[in-house]
């Protein structure tokens, strides 16, 4: 399974990644980071949808996204 991890510390909620994700795996979290921005997160359960294309990472102006392609998701 592939998935993305958005670092809430760096995300400013610009939604560029949300707009380009072909499988709609990203969404606003509903929480704010220490800078007061509503940050984006990978939707729970979207692992089977994510292709690992990394377009979200490429468009992120804050380099806040890491893409794991064909990796096992570890729960916290």
N, C-alpha and C positions, 0 to 999 in steps of 0.2 A: 504494500500500500504506500501511496505517496501522500505527503501532507506538508503544510506550511506552518511555520511558527513565526508569529509577529511579536517583536519585542515591544511591549507597551511603553517602555521608557523612551523609545525613539519615535514611535508612531504619533503623528499629528492628526490622524483621522481625515486625510485628504480624499480618501475613497478612490484613488486611482486604481489601486489593486482590485477593489471590489468591482469596478467597472470593466476591467479587462479579463477577469477570471471566466473562462469559457464554461465552467461547470458550476459557477456561483457558490464556491466553497468558502468565501470570506464575507464577513458582515461586521457592522459596528457591535462592539461588546456591550454597550449600555453602561460601561464603567469609565471612569476618568483616570488618567495617569497623574503623576506628580506635577505636571505642567498644566493640568486642567483640560487636556484634550480627551475626547471620547475616542478611544483607539479601536482598531480593527482586530478581529481574532478569527482564527480558523473555526468554522462551524463544527460542533461536535457531531460525529456520525457522518461527516463528509469524506472520510478517508477513502471510501469505496468510489467516490466520484472524482477525486483529484487525480489528474494525469501526471503531475509533476512537471508540467510544461515550464514553470518558473517565470512566466510572463509577469506575475505579480511582483516578483523580486526585481525584475528588470525595470518596471515603471516606478518603483518606490523611490521618491526623492530623498528619503531619510535613511536608506539602507537598513530598514527595520525588519526585513523579512528573510528568513532562511527556509529553503525548500529541501525537504528530504524525499528523495525519489526511491520508491520501492523499499522503504524502511518499515520496521515494526513500531507502532505507536506505543510508547510506554506511559502508563497512567501514573499520576503523582502519588 
